[in-house]
Amino acid sequence: MTGSEWFSAAHGGLNRYFTDLYRALALDTEISVTAKAFGDAPVGAQSWGPTGGSTLHRARTAFTDRGALPRGTVLDRHFCLYGPVAVGNPLVVHFHGPWAAESRMAGEGDRAVRAKHFVERLRYARADRYVVLSEHFRRLLVGDYGVREDRVRVIAPGVDLDRFPTPQPATDSGVVLCVRRLEKRMGIDVLIRGWPAVLATHPHARLVIVGTGSAEAELRELAAGDHTITFTGAISDQELTDLYVLAELTVVPSLALEGFGLIALESLAAGRAPVVAECGGLPDSVRELDPTLIVPPGDAEALAARITAALAGSRPDAEQCRAHAETFSWAAAARRHGELYAELAAR
């Protein structure tokens, strides 16, 4: 497996997924797995070095890492820019999202976006199989990248249930938690604009926004003067777990390019219902639990109304949330990956 960064070195959904999948596969006695990414590696895994330095330098380091792979070894690449070429070995590509499109939404110029799209297509072109987390990304990969539909596998992610204690019923804290990278496509500005409508009914409510990103200054300015909104910046896993316990509910208001939304699964594992935008694969995390938790993306009024209702008690309780999270196990995800690897290795 080749990734971008280990989660301990750089927080984010892709890195959390890569790290947790590696750990789940390492527990499977039927598979011998190695994995590399930048940053401090978990026990049994490897690193290409620290996360610093230029992107070009890191890409060259990963690309030229051509240690001998035994015949039949499957190379599973999780980020298009990093990792060696699969010469004579089956190649699996995890499509976590359109890198070029994400860059465009972050404000990068056309030249950089076109270059990234070219690199994506080049690195995806020779894959034997593609793994996506949702039907939405399957359609995107087929439609925008010209991938053959029969080569795509949808494998839902897991959630690390051991990270969270047995959930306790939420108290009447009024805390609404939003854990996101602070980027324009995450819809946090929509949440902030809708927040006054929540306060009109629940004046004791508090909005806690966790994360960092390129839109942070803009979002802080939008929330300036509202003492009920707090930005925490980056926090540790333990601090985040404590915030889940404190919160009544969470919000994932993404606007675009959401492959699944692992943070929604974390919220459910902690026993807290997430209100999510109908964006990409996000609805897959809650549709079978309570479809009313899904709201139209970019609609501040609808988002505020659902948060208001949730704070009034219209939401799944802690036990229901946890039980739903338990249907997304890493053991099941690892088993499906193992079946895919075995299929390719036998060819």
C-alpha positions in Angstrom: 0.0 0.0 0.0 1.3 3.5 -0.8 -0.4 6.6 0.6 0.2 10.3 1.1 0.9 10.8 4.8 0.3 8.7 7.9 -2.5 10.1 10.0 -0.2 10.8 12.9 1.8 13.2 10.7 -1.1 14.9 8.9 -4.7 14.7 9.9 -7.4 14.3 7.2 -9.9 11.9 5.9 -7.6 10.2 3.3 -4.8 9.7 5.8 -7.2 8.4 8.5 -8.6 5.9 6.0 -5.2 4.8 4.7 -3.8 4.3 8.2 -6.9 2.5 9.6 -7.2 0.2 6.5 -3.5 -0.7 6.9 -4.1 -1.6 10.5 -7.1 -3.7 9.7 -5.3 -5.6 6.9 -2.3 -6.2 9.2 -4.6 -8.2 11.5 -5.7 -10.5 8.7 -3.6 -13.7 8.9 -4.4 -14.5 5.2 -2.6 -11.4 4.0 1.0 -10.2 4.1 0.8 -6.4 3.9 3.4 -3.6 3.8 2.6 0.1 3.5 4.5 3.3 3.0 3.6 7.0 3.3 5.3 10.1 4.6 5.6 10.8 8.3 6.0 8.5 11.4 4.7 5.1 10.4 2.7 2.8 12.7 4.3 -0.4 14.0 5.1 -2.7 11.1 4.7 -0.1 8.4 7.3 2.1 6.7 7.9 5.7 5.8 9.5 7.6 2.9 10.6 10.3 5.4 9.3 13.5 7.0 6.3 15.3 5.5 8.3 18.5 4.9 10.0 19.5 1.6 8.6 20.3 -1.8 5.8 18.2 -3.4 8.1 17.5 -6.3 10.8 16.2 -4.0 8.4 13.9 -2.2 6.9 12.7 -5.5 10.3 11.8 -6.8 11.2 10.0 -3.6 8.1 7.8 -3.7 8.3 7.3 -7.5 11.9 6.0 -7.4 11.2 3.6 -4.5 11.4 0.5 -6.5 12.1 -2.2 -4.0 11.6 -5.7 -5.4 8.0 -6.8 -5.2 7.5 -10.6 -5.3 5.5 -11.9 -8.3 1.8 -11.7 -7.6 2.2 -8.9 -5.1 -0.6 -6.3 -5.5 0.3 -2.6 -5.4 -2.5 -0.6 -3.9 -2.0 3.2 -4.5 -4.0 5.6 -2.4 -2.8 8.9 -3.8 -2.0 9.4 -7.5 1.2 11.4 -7.0 3.1 9.1 -4.6 4.3 5.5 -5.2 6.3 3.5 -7.7 5.2 2.3 -11.1 3.6 -1.2 -11.0 5.9 -3.1 -13.4 4.6 -6.6 -13.8 2.4 -6.4 -10.7 -1.4 -6.0 -10.4 -2.3 -2.4 -9.6 -5.2 -1.2 -7.5 -6.0 2.6 -7.3 -8.1 4.0 -4.5 -10.0 7.0 -5.8 -10.5 9.2 -2.8 -11.5 12.2 -4.8 -10.7 14.3 -7.9 -7.5 16.0 -7.0 -7.7 18.5 -9.9 -11.3 19.5 -9.2 -10.6 19.9 -5.5 -7.7 22.3 -6.4 -10.0 24.3 -8.7 -12.5 24.8 -5.9 -9.6 25.8 -3.6 -8.8 28.7 -6.1 -5.8 27.3 -8.0 -5.2 28.5 -11.5 -6.2 26.7 -14.7 -2.7 25.7 -15.5 -2.1 23.9 -12.2 -5.5 22.3 -12.4 -4.9 21.0 -15.9 -1.5 19.6 -14.8 -3.0 17.8 -11.9 -5.8 16.3 -14.0 -3.1 15.1 -16.5 -1.1 13.4 -13.7 -4.3 11.8 -12.3 -5.3 10.3 -15.7 -1.7 9.2 -16.3 -1.4 7.4 -12.9 -4.9 5.9 -13.1 -4.6 4.7 -16.7 -3.0 1.2 -16.2 -4.9 0.2 -13.0 -6.4 -3.3 -13.0 -9.1 -2.3 -10.4 -10.3 0.9 -8.8 -11.8 1.2 -5.3 -14.2 4.0 -4.4 -16.1 4.5 -1.2 -19.5 5.3 -2.6 -21.7 5.0 -5.7 -21.3 8.7 -6.3 -17.5 8.4 -6.7 -18.0 5.4 -8.9 -20.1 7.5 -11.3 -17.6 10.3 -11.1 -14.6 8.0 -11.9 -16.4 6.5 -14.9 -17.8 9.7 -16.3 -15.0 12.2 -15.7 -11.9 9.9 -16.0 -13.1 7.4 -18.6 -12.6 4.3 -16.4 -14.3 1.1 -17.4 -17.2 0.5 -15.1 -16.5 -3.2 -14.7 -13.1 -2.3 -13.1 -14.6 -0.3 -10.3 -15.4 -1.7 -6.9 -17.4 0.1 -4.2 -16.2 -0.7 -0.8 -17.6 1.3 2.1 -15.1 2.4 4.7 -14.9 1.3 8.3 -14.8 3.2 11.6 -12.4 2.5 14.5 -15.0 1.7 17.2 -12.2 1.2 19.8 -11.4 4.9 19.6 -14.7 5.8 21.3 -16.0 4.8 24.7 -19.4 3.2 25.1 -21.5 6.3 24.2 -23.4 8.0 26.9 -26.7 9.9 26.3 -26.1 13.4 25.2 -26.6 16.1 27.8 -28.5 19.3 27.1 -25.2 21.1 26.4 -26.4 22.9 23.3 -23.0 22.2 21.6 -23.1 21.6 17.9 -19.8 20.2 16.6 -18.4 20.6 13.1 -15.1 18.8 12.3 -13.8 19.7 8.8 -10.9 21.0 6.8 -11.5 24.7 6.6 -11.9 24.8 2.8 -14.5 26.5 0.6 -16.1 23.3 -0.6 -16.8 22.2 3.0 -19.8 24.5 3.3 -18.8 25.9 6.8 -19.8 29.4 5.6 -23.3 28.0 5.0 -23.4 26.8 8.5 -22.2 30.1 9.9 -24.8 32.0 7.9 -27.6 29.8 9.2 -26.4 29.8 12.8 -28.4 33.0 13.9 -31.6 31.1 13.0 -30.6 28.3 15.4 -29.9 30.8 18.1 -33.3 32.4 17.7 -34.9 29.2 19.1 -31.9 27.9 21.1 -30.1 30.9 22.5 -27.9 28.6 24.7 -26.5 26.8 21.7 -22.8 26.8 20.9 -21.1 26.0 17.6 -17.6 24.5 17.9 -15.6 24.3 14.6 -12.6 22.0 14.6 -9.9 22.1 11.9 -7.6 24.3 9.8 -7.4 25.2 6.2 -7.0 27.9 3.5 -10.4 29.4 4.2 -9.9 29.8 8.0 -9.3 33.6 8.0 -12.4 34.1 5.8 -14.5 32.0 8.1 -13.3 33.6 11.2 -14.2 37.0 9.8 -17.6 35.8 8.8 -18.2 34.6 12.4 -16.6 37.7 14.0 -18.6 39.2 16.9 -20.6 36.0 17.5 -19.4 34.7 20.9 -21.4 31.5 20.5 -19.0 30.3 17.7 -15.6 28.9 18.6 -12.7 27.8 16.3 -10.4 25.3 18.0 -7.8 24.9 15.2 -6.1 21.5 15.1 -6.6 19.3 18.2 -5.6 15.8 19.3 -7.6 12.6 19.0 -8.3 12.6 22.7 -9.5 16.3 22.6 -11.8 15.4 19.7 -13.2 12.4 21.6 -13.9 14.7 24.5 -15.8 17.1 22.3 -17.9 14.3 20.9 -19.0 13.5 24.4 -19.8 17.1 25.1 -21.7 17.7 21.9 -25.4 17.1 21.3 -25.0 16.6 17.6 -22.5 17.2 14.7 -22.8 18.8 11.3 -21.2 17.9 8.0 -22.3 20.7 5.5 -20.2 19.9 2.5 -20.9 21.5 -0.9 -19.0 19.3 -3.3 -16.6 16.4 -3.9 -17.4 14.4 -0.8 -16.5 10.7 -1.3 -18.1 9.4 1.9 -17.5 11.5 4.9 -15.6 9.4 7.5 -16.2 12.1 10.1 -19.9 11.2 10.0 -19.1 7.6 10.9 -16.9 8.8 13.7 -19.8 10.9 15.1 -22.1 7.9 14.9 -19.5 5.7 16.7 -19.4 8.3 19.4 -23.1 8.2 19.7 -23.9 11.6 18.2 -26.2 12.1 15.2 -24.7 14.0 12.3 -26.7 16.3 10.2 -25.2 16.0 6.7 -25.6 17.7 3.3 -26.9 15.6 0.4 -23.4 15.8 -1.2 -21.5 13.0 -2.9 -21.4 9.8 -0.7 -22.2 11.6 2.6 -25.9 10.5 2.6 -24.7 6.9 2.5 -23.5 7.2 6.1 -27.0 8.0 7.6 -29.7 7.1 5.1 -30.5 3.8 6.7 -30.5 5.3 10.1 -32.6 8.5 9.6 -33.0 10.1 6.2 -34.3 13.3 7.7 -30.7 14.0 8.8 -29.9 14.7 5.1 -30.4 18.4 4.0 -29.8 20.1 0.6 -26.3 21.4 0.2 -25.8 25.1 0.3 -29.2 25.7 1.9 -28.5 27.7 5.1 -32.2 27.8 6.0 -32.8 24.1 5.7 -29.6 23.3 7.6 -30.5 25.7 10.4 -34.0 24.2 10.6 -32.7 20.6 10.9 -30.2 21.6 13.6 -32.9 23.4 15.5 -35.1 20.4 15.4 -32.2 18.1 16.4 -31.5 20.3 19.4 -35.1 20.0 20.4 -34.8 16.2 20.5 -35.6 15.2 16.9 -32.6 12.9 16.3 -31.5 9.3 16.8 -30.2 8.7 20.3 -26.8 7.6 21.3 -27.5 3.8 21.3 -29.1 4.0 17.8 -26.2 6.0 16.4 -23.6 3.5 17.8 -25.5 0.5 16.6 -25.6 2.0 13.1 -21.9 2.8 13.2 -21.2 -0.9 14.1 -22.5 -1.9 10.6 -19.5 -0.2 9.2 -16.6 -2.3 10.5 -13.0 -2.2 9.4 -13.0 -6.0 9.6 -15.6 -6.2 6.8 -13.8 -3.6 4.7 -10.5 -5.5 5.1 -12.1 -8.7 4.1 -13.5 -7.2 0.9 -10.1 -5.8 0.1 -8.5 -9.2 0.7 -10.9 -10.8 -1.7 -10.1 -8.2 -4.4 -6.3 -8.6 -3.9 -6.6 -12.4 -4.1 -8.6 -12.1 -7.3 -5.8 -10.1 -8.9 -2.9 -12.1 -7.5 -4.4 -15.3 -9.0 -4.5 -13.9 -12.5 
